[in-house]
Each structure stands twice: as structure tokens, then as C-alpha cells.
Amino acid sequence: MSFLLFFAGEVPQFLTEIVALIVAGALIAYISFRLRLVPIVGFLIAGILIGPNALGLIRDQEIVDATAEIGVILLLFTIGIEFSLEKLARIQKLIFGGGSLQVGLSTLAVMGLLALFGVDWRVALFTGFLVALSSTAIVLKVLGDAGETNSETGQASLGLLIFQDLAIVVMVMVVPMLGGEGGGALGIVWALTKAFLIIAAVLLVARRIMPKVLEMVATTCSPELFLLTVIAICFGTAYLTSLAGVSLSLGAFLAGLLVSESRFSQHALGETLPLQILFSATFFVSVGMLLDLRFLVTNMPLVAAAIAVVLVVKILTTAASIKALGYKTATAAAAALTLAQIGEFSFVLERTGRTAGLTPLGWGAAGSQTFIAATVVLMIATPFLMKIGERLSKKIAKKSIAADLPKDEEVAEQVGSHTFDLEDHVIIAGYGQAARFLARVLKSSNIPFIIMTLSPEGANEAESDDLPVVRGDYSKQFLLELVGVAKSKMLVVGDDGVSMAHRTTSVARQLNPTMRIVVRTRYIADAGHLTEAGADVVIAEELESIVQVFGEVLRDYQIPAQQIDDYEELARKNGYAALLKAEPADAETVFACKADEDCFDTRTIVVRESTPLAGKTIADLRVLENDGLLLQSLNRAGKYLESPAQDLAIEPGDELVLSGSTESFIRHAELFRHKPEKIAKAAAAARNVQASTGEIATNNDYKFVDTGKAVEFVSENQTPNAAAVCAHLDQARRVYPSADGCEDCLRIGDSWVHLRICLTCGHTGCCDTSKNKHATAHFHEFGHPLIKSLEKNEDWAWCYIDETYL
């Protein structure tokens, strides 16, 4: 009927309201962007203005509620995709330990306060339930936009939010009982049993069935079918969980986990993200529509008091719960302010209570309006509270570090009491798992090194093993100079904190522009920033990073390549058992090697855009030979030139292998030092930073294999004449996939069938069966000739130039 009215010239009422909602949301979101406010705040304000209690542009609350429900489902679904079952298992202590503490303490605190004013315990318990819940949608949206979901604060917040969503199942059953209705304790037990059974079923499907389903759909190369399948998984799972009495939000999150176990998870995220943005915006607008501005203005002191009580209760109980699990005060403070609001599902619970004759504080309509006003205001304030929490966390962390650090005079005295007369040595910044193993290798190989650490426990352990160690903040110029950074050959930063690694790299690079800097970080996304700061090699990912760190160190000390490869193979055997096995302090490690005297005189230096050397020729560099600084070779884009032409211009990104005395490198340091006002952008993309060149086999019997997340070319035997098969094998390197799917398809939000990886730079693109053919397009644009299949059970490679399989 509405369709006919539309063509008859009459606009259906529902369309008027939807247009008002979308236009107002977009307009106010734009204004918020200009004012540098979080978009969520703009959506909430838009809802307040266009709602029935202000301008009255929207009156059909049912339509808005329906679209808002879809928004919550899609938002939690995308968050679930970005997670994984493995990550969820890692925070189970937070979910059940911290979550139960937070909900229990919050509820009891509210009950205790209301009991002082003579409020009935049933009403007090109901109000405590309302206050205990936080906004899953808002918190995870803000954390996701800031890229903080995987941070310690983000993980702590997520753990508590998941438990709150589970607790809603019980609360919805208990509230009618408080009002004299409901099915009693047996009803609660049965609801919980159904919930756990359906969650177990979802997890089983995630492991066994879902990857195969998405693989089958993706091979059709139909973006429409793929999107419909993903949406069906999302809403179907949410619907099934709701049948068991579990909240829709938790069901949608579980649906996301289903998809996250498939290698098409990033593809699914790209397809659903536009829908999620649209509908979740509707959700936040709908929350704003609930606020009655007239009530807020006329009852400002009452609403302000309610907000103050909620803030105090939520901050104290959340901080106490997280602190009880052993987390640092800084993390507890940040998470407490992050979860200081009241959640969207409190509205659902409030409606349930109203049906059973219960209202917040027992004040009837006034109690409901006070609750709504306080909740909406706190939701609007959430992004600002999170920023306050972040700043407070940093201040607490700084004070904590400062309290553990010795004064500069004490450090100088400590260093002075040791005879650290070192040159051509390795500085190990941080003393974690990677640093401990590296120190063992260096000690056994007779390579000089010194450890710098902020950890008193780590320093004590190093001293007990008779290792040279300095306590203090190794990002400080004062400390780096004390340990001889100007004479150092290499700096290894093994700290997982990106900001600390960035500061250390930046300062050290200025003090010694010729040293090799290797940085270990947890996430690939940090590689670009660390490269800009001055790192030569950025290595990511857990145990594999340890292997690459000591490989880089030994390679720079001219240990034979075959020997390094043997050590790396030994380290990877049996699940890195050799790395994890504890050895007595006086035992000689199985990885011990012997460094030649000449190896201390060579350094591998990356030429950067902002250095005086960039743009000069090999002839200009030859002048330095008179001062004992000799060019051994030049590496450009994986090609080694041992005798480059005299007129060859030195370009940014070139790796120069120079030999000379420590004093020679110090005298000519200015030639390699970048100028602060000319700092260039990242020297290379993150995937190229992680590519680690190795020796390329030249024989007929060869294959391409995956080594963990890396892909490299390896030889089978020593038969020569590989050029007869392909003349471009010298361009194959050990590379890492640039994305979890087709890099270009993910960027434009399109689909693919099979994946191929470029063996020169790691670009991951779609095959020629896919409609976009991004792997081939990459070859035409950059000229990189070799690709390898990333599909399971496929071990072939292809040369575009020679048009042959390898």
C-alpha cells in the first residue's frame, strides 16, 4: 500500500521519519567531525534533537527501535570477526573472574546506598542490576575506532563486557521474580543450561563447518552471494541464541567468532562494514531520542546527583575488580573510566522491570526519566571519560616507572663501577624472553654486548648470570651514551611497548647513524612508524621473531649463512622446543658459534632520504677509502652489487656494507645522519620492512614453501643451471603476506577466489579466476615477476616473464 501511495504522489510516513533520521544523523555527525568530537556523540545529540521530546521529527519509535536492534547486531558481529576463539580463551580469567566481581560489587554497592535511604531490597537489587551494566556497543565502537581493542585496557574492558552480556540472561529471569512473577530458580537454571548448550554448539560449528561453507561460497566469485551468506550467519546465530534466552548482542558476537575462524574473515568484515556503520548510527540516534530535555532541565540537580553516584560506584568497583586480578593500577584506572557509563541493555531490563511493577529507585515515572537522563548523558560523556582514563593511565605508569628507576647519579655510579669499555658491541634494550635468549647466544659466541632494562627483576636475573646490565630508561640519551652507543655496532630493541621502542630507536639513530637497529614488535601495523624512527629491520610475531632477531645479529657479524640457517632450523623444530627449554646458567648453548675477528669491522647501513649520502655517487663514497672506510657491496631491492659502477647514484633504501675501524665510522657519522627538518616518510611499506633477504638457491630441483607466516624459496639439492627454467629466481625473497586476504580487494570492499603472493615484496593479490586479477595487475605495475599460490595443498609458483611454472 505504501508503495502505491509513493507513486501516487503521497510520501509514506515511515519514509519521512527514516529520511529525517538519516539526514539529521549525517548533518550532526559532520558538525561533530568539524568540532573534533567522536561521531557517536553526534549521533546521540541528533537523536535528542529530532526525537519526540524535542523537535518531534520522528514519532514512530517502533521503526527506530527495529533499525537500532539491527545496528547492535551488526556492530557486535564485526567486533566478533576481529576477535578469535584463541583471543577469547586468553581472557577467560577476565570474563569470569573480573566480570563476576564487577557485576557483584556494583550491584551490592547500589543496594547498600539505597538501603541507607530505606528503599526496599527488591527495588534496590533491580536498580543495582541497571547500574552494573555498561555499554558494549559504545565502548567497543570507540575502542575499535582508536585501534585499542587489543590493548591491555581494551582486553580488560571486553572481558567484563562479555560477562555482563551473560549476566543479562540471569537478570531478565530474576527481575520478574522480584516483582512477584517468573518461573523461580528452576527457570533460571534451565535458561542458563540452554545458553551454554547453544554457545558450545556455536563454537563447534566455528571450528568444523564454517570455514568449509565460506570457502564454497567464495569460489562462486559472487559478492552478492557472499554478503548474503555472511548476513545470514550473523542474524541466524543471533536469532538462535535469543531463543535460548541469551542476549542478541552476545549471539551476534558469537556469530562474528564463527566467521573469524575462517581465512575469509577480513573479506566478510569488508562486506558488512558499510551496513554496520549505517545501522549502528541508527542505534545511537535511537538512544538519544529517549531523553526528555524538559525533564533534564527542570531536574538538573537530581540528574547530576544520579550521574555522580553512578560514576563513583562504577569507577571504584571496576578498578577494584581488575586490580584484584593482578593488573597494574594504570590499566585498572583506564578500564574503570572506560566502563563508567550505563549500558544499552539496561533499557531492556528497565522495561522488563516496569512490566513487573519495578522502577529505578522506586520513584515510578520520575525514576525512569532520571535513569534515562543519567544514562544518555553518561553515554555522551563516554569518549571524553575514556580520554581522561588514557591520560590518567599514562601519568600513573610514568610515576610507577620513575619510582623504580635509579637517579641519574646512581646510574652513573653504577655504570662507573663496571668497566664497560666496549666497541662494536650489541646493546640489548629490554630484558624479556627474546633478549634472554639473544644474550645466551651472544655470550657463547664471544660477541660483546650490554643489557639495558627498566625491570628490577630482569636486572637481578641478568646480574646473577654474570651478564653486563644497566638499570634505567634506555630511551634516554644519557644512558645510551653511558653504554657507548657511539661505538656500538648494533641495537636490538625487544620491548613489546611500541611507544618505548619508537622513542629508543629515534634517540639511538641520532646518536649513531651507522649502527644496525633491529626492533621486535608484536604487531605488523607498527612497522612503518618504527622504520620512520630509524629502525633497519622490524620483526613481528612471538617466537618466530626470536629466531629472526638472533639471525639478524649473527648475519651482521658475518657468521656463515649456512650456519645461521642451521640454527634457525634447529630453533623451529618441535614447536620451538630449543628456545623454550631452560638451560643451566653455566651450560654452553647448542646454538654457540664463533665470530671471526674481521666481522667486527663491517657494518650494514641503510641509506635514508634525509641523509647527506643520498643522491651521491659511488665515486663520492670511494673518497672515504683514504680514511679506511671501504665499500664492500651494495644491496638494491634484493640485488647485491659487489663492484658497482663509479657513476651509480646512491638511492634511499640502498643497503651499504662498509668496513673500517670504529673510529672511522665515528669520524664520518655526519654523512649518514638524517637532518630533523628533512625527515622523510616511511622508508618502505611494512611488508618490505619485514622481508628478510637470504641466499637464493640456483638449481633445477627447488620448491617454494611456507615458513610460519613467511613464504620463501628453498633448494632441494645442488644441481646447477636453474636459469634454464627461470631467469628471475634471484628476485625471490623471504616475504610475508601483506594482508589476510587480497590486499586490493579488501581496500575496495570486493571479493576474490584464490590468493597469490608476490615473492619479491609480499603483495597478496587475487588470482586470474577472480574478477579483479590483482596479482597480475601488481606484476604489470611493479614488474615483480614471481608469484606463489597461497592456497592449501598447492605448492607451485609462476614466473610472469618466462611464463612457466616453478
N, C-alpha and C positions, 0 to 999 in steps of 0.2 A: 504493500500500500504506500509506504514511504517513497518507494522507487517511482511509482506513478505520480505521486504528488510533486516529486522533484522535477519531472519532465512537464508537468502541467504548470510550472512556474511557482509553485509553493515550496519553500525550503522546510524540510522536516526539522522538528525541534531538536532532536538529538544531534543533527549536523551543526546547528548553530552553536550548541554548547561545546561540541568537540573542537570546532574551529576557534572558539573563544579560548578554550583551554590551551590549544597548541600555539596560537599566535601570542597570547599573553605570556606563556612559558618561554617562548623563543625571545620575545622582546625583553623581558625582565632578565633572562639569562644573559643576554648581550650586555645589558646595563651592568649586571654583576661582574661580567668579564672585564668591562672597562674600569670598574671600580676595584678590580683585582680581588673580588670575592669568589669563594668556591661556588660553582654552579648550583649545588644543592640548596644553598642559602637562597639563591634567586628563585628556584622552583617553589620553595616553601613560602616566600614572600608573595609570589604570583598567586598561589592558592589562597592566601589570606585576602588579597585584593579582589579576586574575581569570584570568591565564594559567596554563599547565601547570606553571610553575616556582614558583607561589605558592599561591593558594587552589585552583587546578585546576578552576574552574567551567567552563572551555572546554578541550576536548581535541581537537576536530576542526579542526585547523589549516587544512585544505583549504577549508572553508566560509568561514572568516575571510579567508584569502588571496584568495578569489574576490571577496568583497564589497569588500575593500581595493583590489583592482585596479580595480573599478568606480569606487570613490571617487577614485582618482588620475585616471582618465579624465575624470570629470565636473568635477573641480577644475580641471584644465588646460584643459578645454573652456570653462568660464565665464571663465577668465583670458584665453583667446584672443578671446572675444566682446568683452571690454572693451578689447582692443587693436585694431589695424588694420594693413593692409599698409603704409600710409604711415608709421605709427609704427615699424614693424619696419624699414623701409628707412632710417629716420633713425638707427638704432643698429647698422647693419651693421658699422661700424668696431669697435664694442664686441664684437659677436658673433665676428667672425673674427680681429680683431687682439687685443683683450683676452682673449677666451676661449682662443685658442690659446696665448697667453703664460702664462695662469694654469694651464691643464692641464699644459703642458710644464714650467713651473718647479716646480710642486708634485710632479710625478712624479720629476723629476730630483733634487729636494731629498731626497725619501724614499729614493731609490736611493743617493744619496751617504751619507746617515746609516747605512743598513743595510750598505753596503759596508765602513764602518769596523769593523763587528762580524763581518765575514766571511760575511755572508749571500749566497747565490747570486744572481747578477744577475737570473735569471728570477723568482725569488721576490720580489726587491726591486722589479722592474718591476711585477709583479702587485699588490704592496702599494701601490706608488705610484699605480696606477690607482684603487684603492679610496679612498685619501685625497684624490685630486684632485677627486672628485665632491662636490657639495653638494646639499642637499635642495630641489629645485624646489618640491615640494608645500608644505613648511613655510614657506619663505621667502616665496613668493608669497601664501600664505594670510595670514601676519602683515602683509605689506606692504599687501595688499588691505583687511584689516580696519582698518588705520590710515590708509587713503586715501593711501598713499605710493607706489603703483605707478608713478605718472607723475613722481615726484620725481627729481632727478638721481641720488640713491643707488639708488632703485628701478630706474631705467633701466639704470644700470651693472650692478646685480645681475642683472637679467633678461638682459642681453646675454651675460654669462658663463654663466648657467644654460642658455641655449639652445645655446650651443656645447658645453657638457658633455653635453647630451642627444644632440647629433650625434656627439660623440666616443664615446659608448657603442657605436654601431654598429661602430666600428673595434675598440674594446676587447673586445667579445664575440667578434670574429673572431680577435683576436690571442691571447687567453688560452689557448684550446685548443692553439695552436701552441707556446706556451711550455711546455705540458705534453707536447709531442710529438705532438699530434693536429692536426686542422684542415686546411684546403684550401690553405694557402700564400698568397703575395702575390696571385695571380690571384683567389682567393676574396674577398679584401678589396676589390680594385678593382671586382669585379662587384657586391658588396654596396653599395658607395658609389654606383656608377652607377645601380642600381635606386632607391636612396634619393633621389638628386637628380631622377631622372625622375618619381617619384611626387610629390615636393614641387612640381615645376613644373606637373604636372597639377592638383594641388590649387589652386594659385594661379590657373591659367587658369579653372577652374570657379568660383572665388570671384568673378571679375570678370564672367564672361559668363552663367553659368547660374543660380547660387544665388539672386540677387535675384528672378529671374522665378519660380522654384519657390516661394519663400516668399510672394511676392505672390499666387500662385494658391491656395496653401493657406489664407492668411489670409482671402481673400474668402469662404471657406465658413463663417466665423464659428464654427468648431467648436474649442474649446480642446483637446479630446481629440486631434483630428487634428493640430493644430498641434504639440502636445507630442510626439506620436509621430514626427512628421516631423523635428523638431529632434533628438530622441534617435537616430533612425535616421542622421541626418547625422553626429552625434558618434561613435557606435560603428562605423558603416560606414567612416568615414575612418580611424579608429584601427586598424581591422582591416586595411584596405588597406595602410596604412603599415607595419604589423607584418609583412605578407607580404614587404615589401622589406627587412626587417631593421632598420627604424627603430623606435625605442622607442615603446611605446604612448602615453607621455606627450606626446612630440613630435607624434604623429599626432592626439591629442585637441586639442592646442594649435592645430594647423593647421585642424582642423575648426571651432574657435571663430573663427579668422580668416575662414573661409568665410562664416560667418553674420554676422560683423562688417561685411562689405561691403554687407549689406542694411539697409534702413531699419527692418527688423523686429528688429534686433539686441537692443534693450532689451526687447522683448516676449519674445524667446527666453530672455534672461537671467532674466527674472522667472518664466518657466515652469519652468526647470531648476534654479533656485537651491535650492528645498527638497530635491530629490533629491541635489544636490551636497553639501549640509550633512550629510545622513544618511550617505551612503556615504563621504565623506571623513573623517567622525568614525570610521567603522569602520577606515579605513586607519591612522589614528594609534593606535587601540587595538591593532591587529594588530602594529604596530611595537613597542609596549610589551610585548606578550606574548613577544617573542623574548628578553627579558632574563632571565637566571638570577640571581636575587637572592643565592643561596648563593655562586655564583662571585664575584659582585661584592664581597660582604662578606669572603670569605676571601682575595681577591686585590686588595684595595683599593690598595696601593702600585703594583702593576703597572698597573692600570686608570688610576690617577691620572697615572702617567708617560706612558702612551699618549695620554691626553687632552691633557696639556701639550705633547707633541711635535706632535700634530695642530694644536692652536691656533697654536703658533708658526709652523709651516710654512704653514698656510692664510692666516693674517693677513699674514705678510710677503710671500708670493708674490702674493696677491690685490691687496694695496695697491700692490706694485711694478708689476703688470700695468696697473692702472687709471691709476696715476701716469704710466706710460710713454706713455699716450695723450693726455696733456696735461690731465687732470682735476686739480682742486685737491686739496691734501692732505686737507682736511676731508672731501671726498666719498670719496676713496680709503680713509680710515680707517673711515668708517661702512660702506662696502661690504665691507671686509675682515672686520669683525666680523659683518656680516650673513651672509656665506658661510663662516663658520669651522667649521661642522659637516660631518659626512659624510652623503652623500645616501642616499635610499631605494633607488636603483638600484645602490648598492654591494652591497646584499644579493643582488640578482640576479647581479651579477658574482662575488660571493663563492661562490655556489652553483655557477656555471659553473666557477670555478677548482677547487672541491672535486672536481667530476666529473673534471677533468683532472689531479688529483693535486696541486694547489697550495692552500696555506693561507696566511693572513696571517702574515708573519714566518717562515713555515716551521715553525711550532710545532704543527701538527696541530689537535686539538680545542681545546687551550688558546689557540692563536692565534685561532681562530674566535670563542671566547667573549670573549676580550679585545677583539676588533674589535667584536662586537655590543654589549658593555657600554659601551665608549667612545662608540660611535655613538649609542646610545639616550640616554645622559647628555648628550651634546652637543646632541641634538635637543631635549631638555627645556630645556636652557640657552639655546637659540637666541633666544627672545623677550627674555630678560634681556641677552644679548650685544648684541642689536640696540638695546636702550635705552641700554646703555653706549656703543655706537657713535654713537648720536644725540647724546648729551651730549658725547662727545669731539669730534665734528664741530663742534658749536656753539662749544666752547671754542677749537678751532683757528681757526675762522672769525673769532671775535672778536679773537684775538691778531693774525691776519693783517690785519684791518681797522685795529686800533689801531696796528700798525706803519706803515701807510701814511698815517695821519692826522696832521696837524699838531697841536701842543698848542693849548689854548685861547688862550694868549697869542699864539702865532704867527697863529692865525686872526684874533684881534682886531687885530693889527698889519696883517695882510693886508687886512682889511676897511677899517681906518682909512686905509690907503694909497690906497684908491679912494674916490671921492666918490659913495657910493650914497645920495644924498638923494632917495629915491623916495617916491611915494604913488600910490594907485590903480594899483599895478603888479601884474604876474603873477610869482609865484615858481614856477620850474620845478625840481622836486625830482627829481634823477636826470638823466643826460645820455645816454640811449640813442637808438634810431632815432626814436621818436616825438618826444622832446624836441628833437633836432636839427632836425627839420622844423618843429616849432612855433616854435622860436627864429627860423628864417628868416622865417616868416610874420609874427611879431610885429615883428621888426626892420623889414621892408618896410612894415608898416602903421603904424609910428611909435607902437606901444603899448609903454610902459615894462615891462621885465622884468629878472629876475636869475636866474641859474642856480646851483643848489647840487648838488654831486656829490662822491661818495666816490672816483671813478675819477681817478687822476693823468693817465692818457692822455686821458680825456674833458675834463678841465680844461685841459690843454695845448692841445687842439684848439680849445676854445671861445676861449681867450685868443688863439690865432693868428688866429682870425676876428674879433678885436676885440669879443668879446661879454663882458658883465659876468658874472663867475663867482666863486663862493666854494667853496673846498675844505672838506669836512668832513661829519660825520654830520648830515644835515638833519632827523633826528628829535629832535635836541637843542634844548631851549628856548633855550639860549644863542645858538646860531647863527640860529635863526628870528627872534629879537629883533634880532640884528645886521642882518639884511636887511630890517627894517621890516615884520614880519608884522602888526603892529597897524594899519598904514596900507595894507596890501595889499588889493587888490580880489579877487584870485583866486590859488589854489594849484593847480598841476597836478602830481600825483604819477605819474610814468611808470615807476616801478620795478616790475619783474616779481616781486620778492620780496614775498609777501603780508604777512609779519610786519613788514617795514620800512615798507611802505605803511600798515599799520594803526597803528604807533607814530607815524609822522609825522602822519597825519590826526588822531589823538586829541589830540596835543600842540597842533597848529596850531588845531584847533577851539576849544580852551580859550583860546588866546591871542587869537583873533579870531573871535568867533561870527557876524559878519556877512559874512565872506568866502565866496566860492563855492569849494568844493573839488571838483575833478574827479580821479578816480583811474582809472588804467589798470591792468587786471589780466589775467592770461592765462585764468583760469577763471571761469565764471559762478557757480560754487558759493561763491566768496569774496565775492560782492556783499553778502550780508546782514551779514557781520561788518564790512565796511568802512563800510556805512551806519550801523551801530550806533556806530562810532568817530567819525562826523561827516561822512562824505562826502555831498555833494549828488547827484553823478552818478558812477556806477561803469560804466566802459566796458570790455568784454572783447573778446578776439579780435584778434590780429595786425594786419594792415594796415587793416582796417575801423576799428579803434579809433583809428588816427591821424586818419582823416577826421573821426570824431566828436569827438575831442579839440579839433582846431582849430575845428570848427563850434561847439562849446560856448563856446569862448573868444570867438570873433567875435560870437556871438549875445549874450553878456553885455555886450559893448562896443557893442551897438546897431547893428552893421553890418546893412544891409537884408537881410531874409530871402531875397529873390530872389538877391541877390549871393552869399550863403552857399551856397544850393542850387546855383548855377552852379559854385562852387568844388568842392563835393562831387562833382558830376557829372564835372567835369574830373579830379579825383583818381582816380575809379573807372575811368576809361576805359583800355582796353588793358592790363588787368591791373595797375592802379595804376602805370603807367609813369612818370607825372609825379612820383610820390613816390620811386620808385627811382632816377630819373635824377640823376646828380651834376651840380651846377652850380658854376661858379667862385665863389670867395668874394666877389668884387666884383659879381657879376651880380644883377640885380633879378629876384626870383622871379615866375613867371607868376601866382602867387596873391596878389600885393600888392593891398591895399585901403587906403582912407583912413578913419581913425576921426574922427568929429566931436568937438568939444570937450565937448559936453553928455554924451556917452556915458560919460565918466569919473565922472559924479556919480550914476549909478544902480547899484543892487545888487539881485540876486535872492536872497532869503533864504528858506530852508525852515524852517518853524516846527516845532519838535520838542516831544515830550510834556513833557519835563522843563524847558522854558524858562518864565520868568515870563509871557511873552506869550501862551502857550497858554491858551485859555479866556476871554481878554479880548475886548472888542467893538471894532468899527471906530471907534466914538466914542472909546474909550480911546486908540486909536492916533492919532486926529486931534489930540490934545493936543500931540503932538510937532511939529506944523506950526509952532508958535510958535518952535521952535528950529531950523527949517529942514529938518526931516526929513519929506518928503511921500510919501504913499502914491499910487503911480501906478496899480497894478492888483493884483488878487488872482486867482491861478490855483488852482482847486479841482477835482481829478480831471479835468483837461483842459479845464475851462471857465474862460475869462477874464472877470472882473468888473471893469470899469473904474470903475464907480460903485456899490460895494456899499452895502447899507443900513447905517445907523448902528448898529442893534442886532444886526447879524450877528456871531455869535461866531466868533473865530478858532480854527481847529481844527488839531491836529497833522497835518502833511502839506501844509498850505497853502503856496503859494509867493507871497511878497510882493515886489513890485517897488517899491523905495523910492528916492527921490532926495534928495540932500543932500551937504553937504561932508564931506570925510574926517574933520574934527574932530567933526562932528555924529554920525557913526557911532561914533566912539571914545567920545564922552560917554555915549551910550546903549547901549553894548555889553552892560551887565548885563541889559538887557531881553531879549536874545537868547541869553544864555549859559546852558547847562544846568547843573544842580546835580549833582555826582557821586553824591550819595546817592539821586538820583531818576532815574538813567539808565534810560530805557525800553528795551524790546526793539526789534528792528529796525523802522525807520520804515515799511518796505514790503517785500514779498517781492522776491526777486532779479529776477524778470521785470519788476516795475513800476519797479525802480530803473533798469533798462536802457532802459525805454521812453522815447523822446525825442520830446517834442511838437514838431510842425511846423505850418505853415499848412495848413489844410484847404480844399481847393478846393470851391467851391459852384457846380456846373454840372451839366447833364444828361449831358454826354459825359465819363465818368470810368471808371476801372478800378482794380482792386487788384492790386498787383504785389509780387513778392519782390525785396528788395534784399540779396543775400547771404543772411544768416540772418534779416534783418529782413523784416517784412511791413508795407506802408504803403499809404495811399490817395493816389492822384495824379490830376490832372486832364488831360484831353486838349485842351481849348480853354477859352475864356472865356464860353461860353453860360451865362446865369444860370438861376435857378429850379430848383435841384436839389431843393428841398423838395417839388416836385410828385412826385418819385419816392420820396424817403425823407426824413423829417423828423429823422433821427438821425445824419446824416453828421458832425455836429460832435463826435461821440463817438469817431470813428475816429482812431487814433494810429499812429505807427510802433511796432510791437511785435516782440518776439522770442518764438519758441516756448518754452513753459515746460518742455518735455521732448522727448525724441527720439521719443516715441510719445504715446498717450493718457495724460496725467498721472495720472488717477484709476485707469485700468486697470492701469497699472504699479504703483500703490500697493497694489492688492488682488490683483495677480497674475492678471489676466484678459486676454481677447483683444479685439480690435477689427477693424473692416473698413477704414473710411476715417477720415481725420483732418480736423478743423476747428479754426481758430484764432480766438479772441476778439480783435476789433480794438480793444478798449478796454484790456485788461490782458495779452494774450498767452497766456491759458489755452489749452492744447492738449487737445482732447477728441475723443471718438469720435462718429461720425455717427448718425443715427437708424436706419440699417440695422443698426448694431451693437446688441447686446442691451442694453447699459447706457445708451446715448444720453447720454453725459456732457456733450457740447456743449450740448444742450438743457437738461440739468439745471443747468448753470452759469448759463444765462440766467435760469432760474426762481429760482435762489438769489441772484444778484447784480444781475439786471436789466440786464446789458450786452447791448444789442440786436443788434450786428453781428457776424457770423462770416464767415470766408473759407475756402474749400477749400484744403487743403494738398496735394491730390493732384496728381500730374504731369499737365500738359496741361489743367488745369482753372483757369479764371481768373474764377470767379464768387464773389459774396458774397451774403449773405442777411440781411434785417432781420426779426427775430422779431416786432417790434411791428407794423410795416406789412405783414408777410407778403408781401414782394416780393423778387425777385432784383435784384441790383445789378451 
